[in-house]
Amino acid sequence: MKPRRLTSLEEDFKRDREQFQKDELDRALRRAGKLVVEPVETTYERDPEET
C-alpha cells in the first residue's frame, strides 16, 4: 500500500470547488441541449447460477 500525501484544507476546497463548477457547467449545457452526451453501451450477461 502506497501512502498518499496529505493535502491542506485549502487544496481540498480548491479541488472540490473546481469539480463543482465543472459539474454546474455540464448541467447548464445539458439543460440547454448543447451538451452532446455519448450513449452508454449496455450489455447483458447471464448469471450462470440462475439456470
C-alpha positions in Angstrom: 0.0 0.0 0.0 1.3 3.4 -1.0 0.8 6.3 1.4 -0.9 9.3 -0.1 0.3 12.8 0.5 -1.9 14.8 2.9 -3.5 17.8 1.5 -4.4 21.1 3.2 -8.0 22.2 3.6 -7.3 24.9 1.1 -6.2 22.4 -1.5 -9.2 20.2 -0.8 -11.5 23.2 -1.1 -10.0 24.3 -4.4 -10.3 20.9 -5.9 -13.9 20.5 -4.7 -14.8 23.9 -6.0 -13.3 23.2 -9.4 -15.2 20.0 -9.6 -18.5 21.7 -8.6 -18.0 24.4 -11.2 -17.4 21.8 -13.9 -20.5 19.9 -12.8 -22.6 23.1 -12.8 -21.4 23.9 -16.3 -22.2 20.4 -17.6 -25.7 20.6 -16.1 -26.3 24.0 -17.7 -25.2 22.8 -21.1 -27.3 19.6 -20.8 -30.4 21.7 -19.9 -29.8 24.0 -22.9 -29.4 20.9 -25.1 -25.9 21.9 -26.1 -24.0 19.1 -24.4 -23.6 16.0 -26.6 -23.8 13.0 -24.3 -22.4 9.8 -25.7 -24.9 7.0 -25.3 -23.7 4.4 -22.7 -23.4 0.9 -24.2 -25.4 -1.6 -22.3 -24.6 -5.2 -22.2 -26.4 -8.0 -20.5 -24.8 -11.2 -19.3 -26.5 -14.3 -18.0 -25.7 -15.3 -14.5 -24.6 -19.0 -14.5 -26.0 -19.5 -11.0 -29.6 -18.6 -12.2 -30.0 -21.6 -14.5 
